[in-house]
Amino acid sequence: MATLLGSWRHGGRQGAVDLATAIELQVADGHLPVGTRLPAERELAEALGVSRTLIGTALDRLRELGVVSSRRGAGSWITSPGRPGPDPGPSSPGLIDFSRAAPYAPPGLVRAVDAARERLPAELGGIGYLERGLLVLRERIAQRYTERGLPTTPDQIMITNGAHHAFVLVLRMLTAPGDRVLVEQPTYPNALEAVRAAHALPVPVALGDDGWDFEGIEAALRQAGPRLAYLIVDFHNPTGLRLDDEGRERLATVLSRSRTPVVIDETLAELDLAETVAPRPFSAGDFSILVGTSSKSHWGGLRIGWLRAAEDVLARLSSARYGLDLGSPVFEQLVLAELLADPEALRLRREEVRRQRDVLARAVPQHCPQWSFRLPDGGLSLWCRLPEPISTRLAIAAASHGVHIAPGSRFAAHGGLERWLRVPFSQPPDRIEEGMQRLAAAAASVHGVAAGLPVT
């Protein structure tokens, strides 16, 4: 906290005002997200070298502004003006949401908003309907693909309202009721819902402990004749697996030989937490459509994603889009363009996610020693193997302990996966720790034994 606040003037009543303002600025810039627990007054006073009276006066001011909430016995935490935030105290009845692997807004978002506001007047002379998206944003996304090893031009990029919206556009263009769509097992639940909403049929191919089953994919392509494939090759959701360059070439060959178009979901591709050289983006020529989003690397509230495809494919997608929407918000595109121009924003996000991953990786064996997992090199979740097929029962029990979590069956095309549970590490460390404590209590109630004891 002292490091975040940096230098600020202090002394007397004005010192309390300065401190309150400094904390408020950290909240506005995303360094102190809603729900962050503040240090005890005595600890903060010692760290800053000021009196407890000054700290108390500053907190009183922040409470008046609606930036801080407090409760006797639970301490103080960051809220949002006019709206109380989640109580992060251990005794809080507030829900911990482990069902969504989505991070809070990053530091620097407010600065990007301010910069976008300065650029907005230049866009006001147009009508605001841009079916492909703002050129500056398409240029920066194309540049990022080129830097990753896949040469790309802005004409190969279309801006969408998130990666999910992009996938729905492709389904609308390429599939008809009754068509089959090849998917991994497990896979992203909302993609399965989108396939079913298009009245198509998911055809699952199981992922093994070591990754993709190429023989199984070839067999499914040959026997089921899917009209489309949907795959996640970078920090697969939920397993965290990543396909290497050799595997990508093999998969591209298989799909190209069968002439099967494929959507590659790159939602988590930028959350690379390893120090190794990353594989190149997947490419199967005109048969591959890459979809990405700012939701995980930056913030879901922007609701901006994109498609990377051949120009003739994007022309067909533009026609398919008219039945769904007429373009993505201009201002949010400007904000994302500013964020993409700042490499520090992504570096800080990766550092934050790496810390949260390590917190969860320590908490799982501490609170649920019978669970096992493979530590992923990126992404936002652990795919935990349970000692018994109790995933659905555990998710139901967890709700009564204040944790919302999706059972393994949600990630399956036709049910199953009861020995698996996805646990995200997208929340602050204290919420992750508390969430695992609650999950351990829920697991104990399902097992009928004390938490942490062997199940017989």
Secondary structure as GFF3:
##gff-version 3
##sequence-region A 1 456
A	DSSP	alpha_helix	2	5	.	.	.	ID=ss1
A	DSSP	alpha_helix	12	28	.	.	.	ID=ss2
A	DSSP	alpha_helix	41	48	.	.	.	ID=ss3
A	DSSP	alpha_helix	52	65	.	.	.	ID=ss4
A	DSSP	beta_strand	68	71	.	.	.	ID=ss5
A	DSSP	beta_strand	75	78	.	.	.	ID=ss6
A	DSSP	beta_strand	96	97	.	.	.	ID=ss7
A	DSSP	alpha_helix	109	119	.	.	.	ID=ss8
A	DSSP	three_ten_helix	120	123	.	.	.	ID=ss9
A	DSSP	alpha_helix	135	147	.	.	.	ID=ss10
A	DSSP	three_ten_helix	154	156	.	.	.	ID=ss11
A	DSSP	beta_strand	157	160	.	.	.	ID=ss12
A	DSSP	alpha_helix	163	174	.	.	.	ID=ss13
A	DSSP	beta_strand	180	185	.	.	.	ID=ss14
A	DSSP	alpha_helix	189	197	.	.	.	ID=ss15
A	DSSP	beta_strand	201	206	.	.	.	ID=ss16
A	DSSP	alpha_helix	214	224	.	.	.	ID=ss17
A	DSSP	beta_strand	228	231	.	.	.	ID=ss18
A	DSSP	alpha_helix	245	258	.	.	.	ID=ss19
A	DSSP	beta_strand	262	265	.	.	.	ID=ss20
A	DSSP	three_ten_helix	285	287	.	.	.	ID=ss21
A	DSSP	beta_strand	288	293	.	.	.	ID=ss22
A	DSSP	pi_helix	295	299	.	.	.	ID=ss23
A	DSSP	three_ten_helix	300	302	.	.	.	ID=ss24
A	DSSP	beta_strand	305	308	.	.	.	ID=ss25
A	DSSP	alpha_helix	311	321	.	.	.	ID=ss26
A	DSSP	alpha_helix	330	340	.	.	.	ID=ss27
A	DSSP	alpha_helix	343	367	.	.	.	ID=ss28
A	DSSP	beta_strand	381	385	.	.	.	ID=ss29
A	DSSP	alpha_helix	391	400	.	.	.	ID=ss30
A	DSSP	beta_strand	403	404	.	.	.	ID=ss31
A	DSSP	three_ten_helix	408	411	.	.	.	ID=ss32
A	DSSP	beta_strand	420	424	.	.	.	ID=ss33
A	DSSP	alpha_helix	429	447	.	.	.	ID=ss34
###
